[in-house]
Amino acid sequence: MEINIIKSSKTEIEFEILDKNPTLPEMIVHYLNQRDDVDFAAYNWEHPMISFPKIVLRTSADEKASTALYETIEKIRKDLGSLKDSIKKVE
């Protein structure tokens, strides 16, 4: 999946996910907002026909935004893997 970085600094990242599905940005923001080192995380989608979902992340001064984002995506991957394993047991 591709992204377009709009803004990047130590404590802030703003980027677009170049996909027209709202599920992933919603999940990323949900997980980010569970972290103590995240001051603000939200996504905006101006219009599905002409734009892509945009995520804004701001972290506290002592946490790099890129690290928080990476760790959050890894947590999502781990949780989805656990869900996948649980579903396999049902089959």
Helices and strands as residue ranges (DSSP letters): E 3-8, E 12-17, H 23-32, E 38-44, E 54-59, H 65-90
